[in-house]
């Protein structure tokens, strides 16, 4: 999802010579294959967006796989970028790296200041490790590796089990099958911050273009939060998706399923100050576009 959005934005801005290896062409779980790809293609700038991703339930039931695969993928790419002289790398992280309990918008310096949310701990630990590897390379080898920590993303090509695509699939299925109700997980009270993937892609490119090693030193860290700046309850999200899909049945809540973290809102002032980035996509319009693109793609 994120990688394809970055490619679309790069092409829109007139960039050329973009490398886009598919999973069949390059298995990032194997260091030798990654090294050979860097040797053969000599990339100068790298957007590292590949990851094993999933929703709350999948994360909570497969922590070892989310930890193992994501560490291997990130370490293979980041080490190759260092070993083969990449000029700059943007590493895609996640807001789940931050503590579970917070009473204010989360700043970059809040990293490792509290316990992680247990349901996605494996994924979060892998993302923290990748962030730290970038940071260590910068300090020890003067590389230009930075990380972006987005809130919950949604948009075209999201085939995951994240909350928005999962809800859209279930409401759409219920609509076409005339099902009387849709079951939603948890109790609907958790708050979530969402950002359209196209806005995230623009942030990634602005970081690549405008942030260098000296500025990272001035900031005090090599990672930047990226979010919309406001959050909504899962109940509100469910209402929006039901409206967009046009489902007229009822909703039931399964409190036996995990809620996940109660709230995680990011402070994105650092990237806005240093790059001028702003999110522009209206949330409801973004949901409509995503739903329509899924219907076109089948």
Long-range contacts (C-beta under 8 A, 24 or more apart in sequence): 1-153, 1-155, 1-156, 1-157, 1-158, 1-159, 1-160, 1-197, 2-49, 2-92, 2-153, 2-197, 2-200, 2-201, 2-204, 3-47, 3-49, 3-50, 4-156, 4-157, 5-155, 5-156, 5-157, 5-197, 5-198, 5-200, 5-201, 6-47, 6-49, 6-201, 6-204, 6-205, 8-198, 8-201, 9-198, 9-201, 9-202, 9-205, 10-205, 13-205, 19-43, 28-72, 28-73, 28-76, 28-77, 29-69, 29-72, 29-73, 29-76, 30-76, 31-76, 31-79, 31-80, 34-76, 34-77, 34-80, 35-80, 35-83, 35-84, 37-80, 38-80, 38-81, 38-83, 38-84, 38-86, 39-84, 42-84, 43-86, 44-86, 44-87, 44-88, 45-86, 45-87, 45-88, 45-89, 45-208, 46-77, 46-81, 46-86, 46-88, 46-89, 46-90, 47-89, 47-90, 47-92, 47-204, 47-208, 48-74, 48-77, 48-78, 48-81, 48-89, 48-90, 48-91, 48-92, 48-130, 49-92, 50-77, 51-92, 52-123, 53-123, 53-160, 53-162, 54-160, 54-161, 54-162, 55-160, 55-161, 55-162, 55-163, 55-166, 56-119, 56-120, 56-163, 56-185, 56-258, 56-259, 56-260, 57-161, 57-185, 57-257, 57-258, 58-161, 59-119, 59-120, 59-122, 59-123, 60-118, 60-119, 60-120, 60-258, 62-122, 63-121, 63-122, 63-123, 64-122, 65-122, 66-120, 66-122, 66-123, 66-126, 67-122, 67-123, 67-125, 67-126, 69-126, 70-122, 70-123, 70-126, 70-127, 70-130, 71-125, 71-126, 71-129, 71-130, 74-126, 74-127, 74-129, 74-130, 74-133, 75-129, 75-130, 75-133, 78-130, 78-133, 78-134, 78-137, 78-145, 79-133, 81-143, 81-145, 82-137, 82-141, 82-143, 82-145, 86-143, 87-144, 88-144, 88-145, 88-146, 88-208, 89-134, 89-143, 89-144, 89-145, 89-146, 90-146, 90-147, 90-148, 90-204, 90-207, 90-208, 91-130, 91-131, 91-134, 91-145, 91-146, 91-147, 91-148, 92-147, 92-148, 92-150, 92-204, 93-127, 93-130, 93-131, 93-147, 93-148, 93-149, 93-150, 93-223, 94-123, 94-124, 94-127, 94-149, 94-150, 95-149, 95-150, 95-151, 95-152, 95-193, 95-225, 95-227, 95-264, 95-266, 96-120, 96-123, 96-124, 96-127, 96-261, 96-264, 97-124, 97-127, 97-128, 97-131, 97-149, 98-149, 98-264, 100-261, 101-262, 102-263, 102-264, 102-265, 104-267, 105-265, 105-266, 105-267, 106-225, 106-264, 106-265, 106-266, 106-267, 107-225, 107-267, 107-270, 108-149, 108-219, 108-220, 108-221, 108-223, 108-224, 108-225, 108-267, 108-270, 109-220, 109-221, 111-221, 111-223, 117-260, 117-261, 119-258, 119-260, 119-261, 120-260, 131-222, 131-223, 134-222, 134-223, 135-221, 135-222, 135-223, 138-213, 138-216, 138-222, 142-213, 143-213, 144-212, 144-213, 144-216, 145-222, 146-207, 146-211, 146-216, 146-222, 146-223, 146-224, 147-222, 147-223, 147-224, 148-200, 148-203, 148-204, 148-207, 148-223, 148-224, 148-226, 148-271, 149-223, 149-224, 149-225, 149-226, 149-266, 150-195, 150-200, 150-203, 150-225, 150-226, 150-227, 151-192, 151-193, 151-194, 151-195, 151-226, 151-227, 151-228, 151-264, 151-265, 151-266, 152-192, 152-193, 152-194, 152-195, 153-194, 153-195, 153-196, 153-197, 153-200, 154-194, 154-195, 154-196, 154-197, 154-286, 154-287, 154-290, 155-196, 155-197, 155-198, 155-286, 155-289, 155-290, 156-197, 156-289, 156-290, 156-293, 157-197, 158-197, 158-290, 163-192, 163-234, 163-237, 164-194, 164-237, 164-241, 164-287, 164-290, 165-290, 165-294, 167-237, 167-238, 167-241, 168-241, 168-244, 168-245, 168-287, 168-290, 168-291, 168-294, 171-241, 171-242, 171-245, 171-247, 172-245, 172-247, 172-291, 172-294, 172-295, 174-247, 174-249, 175-245, 175-246, 175-247, 175-248, 175-249, 179-249, 180-249, 180-250, 181-249, 181-250, 181-251, 181-252, 182-242, 182-247, 182-249, 182-250, 182-251, 182-252, 183-251, 183-252, 183-253, 183-254, 184-234, 184-238, 184-251, 184-252, 184-253, 184-254, 185-253, 185-254, 185-257, 185-258, 185-259, 186-234, 186-253, 186-254, 186-255, 186-257, 186-258, 186-259, 186-260, 187-253, 187-255, 187-259, 188-233, 188-234, 188-235, 188-238, 188-253, 189-233, 189-234, 189-235, 189-259, 189-262, 190-233, 190-234, 190-259, 190-260, 190-261, 190-262, 190-263, 191-231, 191-232, 191-233, 191-234, 191-262, 191-263, 191-264, 191-265, 192-231, 192-232, 192-233, 192-234, 192-237, 192-264, 193-227, 193-228, 193-229, 193-230, 193-231, 193-264, 193-265, 193-266, 194-228, 194-231, 194-232, 194-237, 194-283, 195-226, 195-227, 195-228, 195-279, 195-281, 196-279, 196-281, 196-283, 196-286, 198-281, 199-228, 199-279, 199-280, 199-281, 200-226, 202-277, 203-271, 203-275, 203-277, 206-271, 206-275, 206-276, 206-277, 207-271, 207-275, 209-275, 210-274, 210-275, 211-274, 211-275, 215-274, 219-270, 219-274, 224-268, 224-270, 224-271, 224-274, 225-266, 225-267, 225-268, 225-270, 225-271, 226-266, 226-268, 226-271, 226-277, 227-265, 227-266, 227-268, 227-279, 228-279, 228-283, 229-266, 229-268, 229-279, 230-265, 231-263, 231-264, 231-265, 232-283, 234-259, 240-283, 240-284, 240-287, 241-287, 244-284, 244-287, 244-288, 244-291, 245-291
